[in-house]
Amino acid sequence: MNTMIQQFLPMFFVTLVVFALFFLFMGIGYLVKKKPLKGSCGGVATLMGDEYCQFCGNDPNKCESQIANAAKVSKKAASLAKKA
């Protein structure tokens, strides 16, 4: 019993450190880019059997135009923030 715990604890701590580093780097990436994580148009939904994309209505061009509009808005907001 004692040897099983001695074998388990190092693996547990290594796994815990790997997950902590993963979330730390994700947080740093968010702080640097200021972009939230987002899904793809029809990515997991199509795997689960939902063939209709709720974001773009199955029109990939609409998704790309929404991304372009969001980029324009974020650039404008950044320029306004620098002026203030």
N, CA, C and O atoms as a printed pandas DataFrame, in Angstrom:
     atom_number atom_name residue_name chain_id  residue_number  x_coord  y_coord  z_coord
0              1         N          MET        A               1    0.831   -1.199    0.000
1              2        CA          MET        A               1    0.000    0.000    0.000
2              3         C          MET        A               1    0.872    1.259    0.000
3              4         O          MET        A               1    0.609    2.210   -0.736
4              5         N          ASN        A               2    1.898    1.249    0.826
5              6        CA          ASN        A               2    2.773    2.409    0.936
6              7         C          ASN        A               2    3.554    2.635   -0.363
7              8         O          ASN        A               2    3.787    3.780   -0.751
8              9         N          THR        A               3    3.956    1.563   -1.033
9             10        CA          THR        A               3    4.698    1.724   -2.290
10            11         C          THR        A               3    3.786    2.260   -3.395
11            12         O          THR        A               3    4.237    2.983   -4.284
12            13         N          MET        A               4    2.506    1.901   -3.334
13            14        CA          MET        A               4    1.578    2.407   -4.336
14            15         C          MET        A               4    1.420    3.928   -4.196
15            16         O          MET        A               4    1.360    4.640   -5.198
16            17         N          ILE        A               5    1.355    4.410   -2.988
17            18        CA          ILE        A               5    1.257    5.848   -2.756
18            19         C          ILE        A               5    2.548    6.532   -3.174
19            20         O          ILE        A               5    2.512    7.629   -3.732
20            21         N          GLN        A               6    3.672    5.911   -2.914
21            22        CA          GLN        A               6    4.960    6.497   -3.302
22            23         C          GLN        A               6    5.098    6.576   -4.821
23            24         O          GLN        A               6    5.776    7.467   -5.331
24            25         N          GLN        A               7    4.479    5.677   -5.535
25            26        CA          GLN        A               7    4.513    5.720   -6.991
26            27         C          GLN        A               7    3.490    6.719   -7.544
27            28         O          GLN        A               7    3.712    7.329   -8.590
28            29         N          PHE        A               8    2.383    6.878   -6.842
29            30        CA          PHE        A               8    1.314    7.744   -7.312
30            31         C          PHE        A               8    1.629    9.230   -7.131
31            32         O          PHE        A               8    1.360   10.024   -8.032
32            33         N          LEU        A               9    2.182    9.614   -6.008
33            34        CA          LEU        A               9    2.395   11.022   -5.686
34            35         C          LEU        A               9    3.277   11.763   -6.690
35            36         O          LEU        A               9    2.906   12.861   -7.106
36            37         N          PRO        A              10    4.424   11.221   -7.101
37            38        CA          PRO        A              10    5.220   11.973   -8.101
38            39         C          PRO        A              10    4.467   12.186   -9.417
39            40         O          PRO        A              10    4.542   13.264  -10.006
40            41         N          MET        A              11    3.752   11.175   -9.871
41            42        CA          MET        A              11    2.986   11.314  -11.116
42            43         C          MET        A              11    1.869   12.336  -10.941
43            44         O          MET        A              11    1.591   13.111  -11.857
44            45         N          PHE        A              12    1.232   12.347   -9.786
45            46        CA          PHE        A              12    0.178   13.320   -9.506
46            47         C          PHE        A              12    0.734   14.739   -9.553
47            48         O          PHE        A              12    0.138   15.619  -10.174
48            49         N          PHE        A              13    1.867   14.963   -8.903
49            50        CA          PHE        A              13    2.440   16.305   -8.865
50            51         C          PHE        A              13    2.957   16.751  -10.236
51            52         O          PHE        A              13    2.853   17.929  -10.578
52            53         N          VAL        A              14    3.502   15.839  -11.009
53            54        CA          VAL        A              14    3.944   16.180  -12.372
54            55         C          VAL        A              14    2.729   16.580  -13.214
55            56         O          VAL        A              14    2.776   17.570  -13.945
56            57         N          THR        A              15    1.660   15.822  -13.111
57            58        CA          THR        A              15    0.442   16.142  -13.853
58            59         C          THR        A              15   -0.132   17.480  -13.400
59            60         O          THR        A              15   -0.561   18.282  -14.230
60            61         N          LEU        A              16   -0.143   17.724  -12.101
61            62        CA          LEU        A              16   -0.648   18.981  -11.570
62            63         C          LEU        A              16    0.182   20.165  -12.076
63            64         O          LEU        A              16   -0.379   21.204  -12.425
64            65         N          VAL        A              17    1.498   20.021  -12.119
65            66        CA          VAL        A              17    2.374   21.087  -12.605
66            67         C          VAL        A              17    2.143   21.334  -14.099
67            68         O          VAL        A              17    2.118   22.484  -14.539
68            69         N          VAL        A              18    1.975   20.273  -14.870
69            70        CA          VAL        A              18    1.732   20.433  -16.309
70            71         C          VAL        A              18    0.428   21.189  -16.544
71            72         O          VAL        A              18    0.384   22.092  -17.379
72            73         N          PHE        A              19   -0.638   20.833  -15.819
73            74        CA          PHE        A              19   -1.903   21.553  -15.973
74            75         C          PHE        A              19   -1.773   23.004  -15.522
75            76         O          PHE        A              19   -2.314   23.901  -16.167
76            77         N          ALA        A              20   -1.070   23.241  -14.435
77            78        CA          ALA        A              20   -0.882   24.611  -13.949
78            79         C          ALA        A              20   -0.122   25.447  -14.983
79            80         O          ALA        A              20   -0.481   26.597  -15.236
80            81         N          LEU        A              21    0.925   24.872  -15.581
81            82        CA          LEU        A              21    1.672   25.592  -16.618
82            83         C          LEU        A              21    0.800   25.862  -17.839
83            84         O          LEU        A              21    0.875   26.932  -18.443
84            85         N          PHE        A              22   -0.016   24.895  -18.190
85            86        CA          PHE        A              22   -0.926   25.065  -19.331
86            87         C          PHE        A              22   -1.848   26.265  -19.112
87            88         O          PHE        A              22   -1.978   27.123  -19.985
88            89         N          PHE        A              23   -2.485   26.318  -17.941
89            90        CA          PHE        A              23   -3.387   27.434  -17.663
90            91         C          PHE        A              23   -2.635   28.748  -17.496
91            92         O          PHE        A              23   -3.156   29.803  -17.857
92            93         N          LEU        A              24   -1.443   28.704  -16.968
93            94        CA          LEU        A              24   -0.637   29.907  -16.844
94            95         C          LEU        A              24   -0.303   30.476  -18.217
95            96         O          LEU        A              24   -0.450   31.677  -18.441
96            97         N          PHE        A              25    0.142   29.628  -19.135
97            98        CA          PHE        A              25    0.479   30.098  -20.478
98            99         C          PHE        A              25   -0.757   30.550  -21.247
99           100         O          PHE        A              25   -0.681   31.486  -22.043
100          101         N          MET        A              26   -1.900   29.894  -21.018
101          102        CA          MET        A              26   -3.133   30.367  -21.652
102          103         C          MET        A              26   -3.489   31.753  -21.140
103          104         O          MET        A              26   -3.915   32.611  -21.914
104          105         N          GLY        A              27   -3.319   31.978  -19.846
105          106        CA          GLY        A              27   -3.596   33.296  -19.269
106          107         C          GLY        A              27   -2.656   34.353  -19.811
107          108         O          GLY        A              27   -3.084   35.465  -20.117
108          109         N          ILE        A              28   -1.391   34.023  -19.932
109          110        CA          ILE        A              28   -0.417   34.970  -20.484
110          111         C          ILE        A              28   -0.757   35.280  -21.940
111          112         O          ILE        A              28   -0.674   36.431  -22.369
112          113         N          GLY        A              29   -1.134   34.269  -22.688
113          114        CA          GLY        A              29   -1.528   34.481  -24.085
114          115         C          GLY        A              29   -2.738   35.385  -24.195
115          116         O          GLY        A              29   -2.812   36.222  -25.094
116          117         N          TYR        A              30   -3.687   35.222  -23.285
117          118        CA          TYR        A              30   -4.866   36.097  -23.304
118          119         C          TYR        A              30   -4.470   37.529  -22.968
119          120         O          TYR        A              30   -4.947   38.468  -23.607
120          121         N          LEU        A              31   -3.601   37.710  -21.968
121          122        CA          LEU        A              31   -3.191   39.056  -21.582
122          123         C          LEU        A              31   -2.418   39.750  -22.697
123          124         O          LEU        A              31   -2.534   40.962  -22.873
124          125         N          VAL        A              32   -1.632   38.990  -23.447
125          126        CA          VAL        A              32   -0.826   39.578  -24.516
126          127         C          VAL        A              32   -1.694   39.931  -25.721
127          128         O          VAL        A              32   -1.581   41.031  -26.262
128          129         N          LYS        A              33   -2.556   39.013  -26.145
129          130        CA          LYS        A              33   -3.336   39.232  -27.362
130          131         C          LYS        A              33   -4.681   39.902  -27.112
131          132         O          LYS        A              33   -5.241   40.514  -28.022
132          133         N          LYS        A              34   -5.203   39.797  -25.906
133          134        CA          LYS        A              34   -6.515   40.358  -25.555
134          135         C          LYS        A              34   -7.631   39.800  -26.432
135          136         O          LYS        A              34   -8.612   40.490  -26.708
136          137         N          LYS        A              35   -7.483   38.560  -26.867
137          138        CA          LYS        A              35   -8.519   37.926  -27.670
138          139         C          LYS        A              35   -9.008   36.690  -26.920
139          140         O          LYS        A              35   -8.197   35.841  -26.549
140          141         N          PRO        A              36  -10.305   36.572  -26.689
141          142        CA          PRO        A              36  -10.810   35.377  -26.013
142          143         C          PRO        A              36  -10.767   34.162  -26.935
143          144         O          PRO        A              36  -10.715   34.301  -28.157
144          145         N          LEU        A              37  -10.788   32.994  -26.349
145          146        CA          LEU        A              37  -10.850   31.778  -27.142
146          147         C          LEU        A              37  -12.207   31.701  -27.816
147          148         O          LEU        A              37  -13.219   32.101  -27.240
148          149         N          LYS        A              38  -12.228   31.189  -29.029
149          150        CA          LYS        A              38  -13.488   31.062  -29.744
150          151         C          LYS        A              38  -13.495   29.779  -30.544
151          152         O          LYS        A              38  -12.445   29.236  -30.888
152          153         N          GLY        A              39  -14.667   29.314  -30.827
153          154        CA          GLY        A              39  -14.811   28.088  -31.595
154          155         C          GLY        A              39  -14.804   28.363  -33.083
155          156         O          GLY        A              39  -14.862   29.511  -33.524
156          157         N          SER        A              40  -14.732   27.297  -33.838
157          158        CA          SER        A              40  -14.786   27.449  -35.286
158          159         C          SER        A              40  -16.227   27.296  -35.752
159          160         O          SER        A              40  -17.058   26.739  -35.036
160          161         N          CYS        A              41  -16.515   27.775  -36.912
161          162        CA          CYS        A              41  -17.864   27.700  -37.459
162          163         C          CYS        A              41  -18.169   26.252  -37.834
163          164         O          CYS        A              41  -17.635   25.724  -38.809
164          165         N          GLY        A              42  -19.022   25.629  -37.056
165          166        CA          GLY        A              42  -19.421   24.262  -37.348
166          167         C          GLY        A              42  -18.421   23.215  -36.917
167          168         O          GLY        A              42  -18.512   22.074  -37.372
168          169         N          GLY        A              43  -17.475   23.545  -36.065
169          170        CA          GLY        A              43  -16.444   22.605  -35.637
170          171         C          GLY        A              43  -17.006   21.428  -34.867
171          172         O          GLY        A              43  -17.301   20.390  -35.459
172          173         N          VAL        A              44  -17.160   21.564  -33.568
173          174        CA          VAL        A              44  -17.637   20.480  -32.722
174          175         C          VAL        A              44  -19.114   20.230  -32.946
175          176         O          VAL        A              44  -19.586   19.104  -32.788
176          177         N          ALA        A              45  -19.840   21.259  -33.309
177          178        CA          ALA        A              45  -21.281   21.096  -33.519
178          179         C          ALA        A              45  -21.568   20.071  -34.607
179          180         O          ALA        A              45  -22.505   19.282  -34.476
180          181         N          THR        A              46  -20.785   20.066  -35.671
181          182        CA          THR        A              46  -21.031   19.095  -36.738
182          183         C          THR        A              46  -20.674   17.689  -36.295
183          184         O          THR        A              46  -21.274   16.726  -36.772
184          185         N          LEU        A              47  -19.716   17.548  -35.398
185          186        CA          LEU        A              47  -19.377   16.222  -34.890
186          187         C          LEU        A              47  -20.495   15.663  -34.014
187          188         O          LEU        A              47  -20.710   14.452  -33.965
188          189         N          MET        A              48  -21.203   16.554  -33.325
189          190        CA          MET        A              48  -22.269   16.130  -32.426
190          191         C          MET        A              48  -23.605   15.962  -33.153
191          192         O          MET        A              48  -24.610   15.638  -32.522
192          193         N          GLY        A              49  -23.630   16.176  -34.459
193          194        CA          GLY        A              49  -24.843   15.967  -35.231
194          195         C          GLY        A              49  -25.627   17.236  -35.511
195          196         O          GLY        A              49  -26.616   17.191  -36.242
196          197         N          ASP        A              50  -25.215   18.368  -34.952
197          198        CA          ASP        A              50  -25.898   19.630  -35.219
198          199         C          ASP        A              50  -25.297   20.232  -36.477
199          200         O          ASP        A              50  -24.162   20.710  -36.462
200          201         N          GLU        A              51  -26.053   20.210  -37.560
201          202        CA          GLU        A              51  -25.512   20.642  -38.842
202          203         C          GLU        A              51  -25.687   22.139  -39.080
203          204         O          GLU        A              51  -25.157   22.667  -40.057
204          205         N          TYR        A              52  -26.407   22.822  -38.223
205          206        CA          TYR        A              52  -26.659   24.249  -38.410
206          207         C          TYR        A              52  -25.757   25.037  -37.468
207          208         O          TYR        A              52  -25.790   24.831  -36.255
208          209         N          CYS        A              53  -24.956   25.934  -38.021
209          210        CA          CYS        A              53  -24.065   26.762  -37.217
210          211         C          CYS        A              53  -24.855   27.948  -36.670
211          212         O          CYS        A              53  -25.398   28.740  -37.440
212          213         N          GLN        A              54  -24.922   28.071  -35.357
213          214        CA          GLN        A              54  -25.726   29.129  -34.756
214          215         C          GLN        A              54  -25.088   30.501  -34.910
215          216         O          GLN        A              54  -25.766   31.513  -34.727
216          217         N          PHE        A              55  -23.804   30.563  -35.241
217          218        CA          PHE        A              55  -23.128   31.851  -35.355
218          219         C          PHE        A              55  -23.229   32.449  -36.753
219          220         O          PHE        A              55  -23.430   33.654  -36.904
220          221         N          CYS        A              56  -23.091   31.618  -37.760
221          222        CA          CYS        A              56  -23.054   32.172  -39.123
222          223         C          CYS        A              56  -24.174   31.653  -40.014
223          224         O          CYS        A              56  -24.273   32.072  -41.167
224          225         N          GLY        A              57  -25.011   30.764  -39.524
225          226        CA          GLY        A              57  -26.083   30.232  -40.360
226          227         C          GLY        A              57  -25.568   29.421  -41.523
227          228         O          GLY        A              57  -26.160   29.444  -42.602
228          229         N          ASN        A              58  -24.481   28.708  -41.327
229          230        CA          ASN        A              58  -23.823   27.868  -42.332
230          231         C          ASN        A              58  -23.254   28.669  -43.498
231          232         O          ASN        A              58  -23.114   28.141  -44.601
232          233         N          ASP        A              59  -22.928   29.925  -43.266
233          234        CA          ASP        A              59  -22.278   30.765  -44.270
234          235         C          ASP        A              59  -20.899   31.152  -43.743
235          236         O          ASP        A              59  -20.787   32.083  -42.946
236          237         N          PRO        A              60  -19.834   30.444  -44.178
237          238        CA          PRO        A              60  -18.492   30.730  -43.653
238          239         C          PRO        A              60  -18.027   32.160  -43.941
239          240         O          PRO        A              60  -17.228   32.711  -43.183
240          241         N          ASN        A              61  -18.513   32.763  -45.021
241          242        CA          ASN        A              61  -18.139   34.147  -45.322
242          243         C          ASN        A              61  -18.649   35.104  -44.252
243          244         O          ASN        A              61  -18.000   36.103  -43.942
244          245         N          LYS        A              62  -19.810   34.796  -43.694
245          246        CA          LYS        A              62  -20.363   35.637  -42.636
246          247         C          LYS        A              62  -19.462   35.589  -41.396
247          248         O          LYS        A              62  -19.248   36.611  -40.745
248          249         N          CYS        A              63  -18.938   34.410  -41.072
249          250        CA          CYS        A              63  -18.025   34.284  -39.929
250          251         C          CYS        A              63  -16.782   35.142  -40.157
251          252         O          CYS        A              63  -16.338   35.848  -39.251
252          253         N          GLU        A              64  -16.226   35.080  -41.354
253          254        CA          GLU        A              64  -15.025   35.857  -41.653
254          255         C          GLU        A              64  -15.313   37.355  -41.622
255          256         O          GLU        A              64  -14.465   38.136  -41.189
256          257         N          SER        A              65  -16.501   37.766  -42.077
257          258        CA          SER        A              65  -16.830   39.195  -42.027
258          259         C          SER        A              65  -17.032   39.650  -40.586
259          260         O          SER        A              65  -16.691   40.781  -40.240
260          261         N          GLN        A              66  -17.582   38.781  -39.746
261          262        CA          GLN        A              66  -17.734   39.128  -38.336
262          263         C          GLN        A              66  -16.372   39.260  -37.662
263          264         O          GLN        A              66  -16.186   40.131  -36.813
264          265         N          ILE        A              67  -15.430   38.417  -38.026
265          266        CA          ILE        A              67  -14.075   38.503  -37.478
266          267         C          ILE        A              67  -13.416   39.800  -37.924
267          268         O          ILE        A              67  -12.754   40.469  -37.130
268          269         N          ALA        A              68  -13.594   40.156  -39.191
269          270        CA          ALA        A              68  -13.013   41.405  -39.701
270          271         C          ALA        A              68  -13.625   42.618  -39.005
271          272         O          ALA        A              68  -12.913   43.562  -38.664
272          273         N          ASN        A              69  -14.943   42.595  -38.795
273          274        CA          ASN        A              69  -15.604   43.701  -38.094
274          275         C          ASN        A              69  -15.118   43.807  -36.655
275          276         O          ASN        A              69  -14.903   44.909  -36.150
276          277         N          ALA        A              70  -14.947   42.687  -36.003
277          278        CA          ALA        A              70  -14.461   42.698  -34.622
278          279         C          ALA        A              70  -13.045   43.258  -34.556
279          280         O          ALA        A              70  -12.704   43.970  -33.612
280          281         N          ALA        A              71  -12.219   42.942  -35.552
281          282        CA          ALA        A              71  -10.851   43.467  -35.576
282          283         C          ALA        A              71  -10.862   44.982  -35.754
283          284         O          ALA        A              71  -10.084   45.688  -35.113
284          285         N          LYS        A              72  -11.745   45.487  -36.625
285          286        CA          LYS        A              72  -11.855   46.938  -36.832
286          287         C          LYS        A              72  -12.288   47.638  -35.549
287          288         O          LYS        A              72  -11.740   48.679  -35.184
288          289         N          VAL        A              73  -13.267   47.064  -34.874
289          290        CA          VAL        A              73  -13.772   47.666  -33.644
290          291         C          VAL        A              73  -12.692   47.672  -32.570
291          292         O          VAL        A              73  -12.532   48.661  -31.855
292          293         N          SER        A              74  -11.950   46.575  -32.454
293          294        CA          SER        A              74  -10.911   46.520  -31.421
294          295         C          SER        A              74   -9.777   47.501  -31.720
295          296         O          SER        A              74   -9.215   48.087  -30.794
296          297         N          LYS        A              75   -9.432   47.689  -32.997
297          298        CA          LYS        A              75   -8.400   48.680  -33.351
298          299         C          LYS        A              75   -8.870   50.092  -33.035
299          300         O          LYS        A              75   -8.100   50.916  -32.541
300          301         N          LYS        A              76  -10.145   50.367  -33.324
301          302        CA          LYS        A              76  -10.685   51.699  -33.037
302          303         C          LYS        A              76  -10.717   51.942  -31.535
303          304         O          LYS        A              76  -10.386   53.033  -31.071
304          305         N          ALA        A              77  -11.113   50.929  -30.780
305          306        CA          ALA        A              77  -11.154   51.068  -29.316
306          307         C          ALA        A              77   -9.762   51.278  -28.751
307          308         O          ALA        A              77   -9.579   52.059  -27.817
308          309         N          ALA        A              78   -8.775   50.581  -29.314
309          310        CA          ALA        A              78   -7.400   50.752  -28.849
310          311         C          ALA        A              78   -6.884   52.158  -29.150
311          312         O          ALA        A              78   -6.188   52.756  -28.329
312          313         N          SER        A              79   -7.224   52.679  -30.317
313          314        CA          SER        A              79   -6.774   54.032  -30.647
314          315         C          SER        A              79   -7.457   55.081  -29.768
315          316         O          SER        A              79   -6.839   56.075  -29.385
316          317         N          LEU        A              80   -8.732   54.853  -29.450
317          318        CA          LEU        A              80   -9.435   55.769  -28.561
318          319         C          LEU        A              80   -8.868   55.701  -27.141
319          320         O          LEU        A              80   -8.784   56.717  -26.451
320          321         N          ALA        A              81   -8.486   54.513  -26.717
321          322        CA          ALA        A              81   -7.919   54.355  -25.373
322          323         C          ALA        A              81   -6.561   55.043  -25.261
323          324         O          ALA        A              81   -6.223   55.579  -24.205
324          325         N          LYS        A              82   -5.789   55.032  -26.334
325          326        CA          LYS        A              82   -4.484   55.695  -26.312
326          327         C          LYS        A              82   -4.633   57.211  -26.240
327          328         O          LYS        A              82   -3.804   57.889  -25.632
328          329         N          LYS        A              83   -5.701   57.751  -26.868
329          330        CA          LYS        A              83   -5.920   59.183  -26.852
330          331         C          LYS        A              83   -6.364   59.680  -25.477
331          332         O          LYS        A              83   -6.084   60.815  -25.092
332          333         N          ALA        A              84   -7.057   58.814  -24.749
333          334        CA          ALA        A              84   -7.613   59.222  -23.446
334          335         C          ALA        A              84   -6.590   59.289  -22.353
335          336         O          ALA        A              84   -6.923   59.617  -21.215
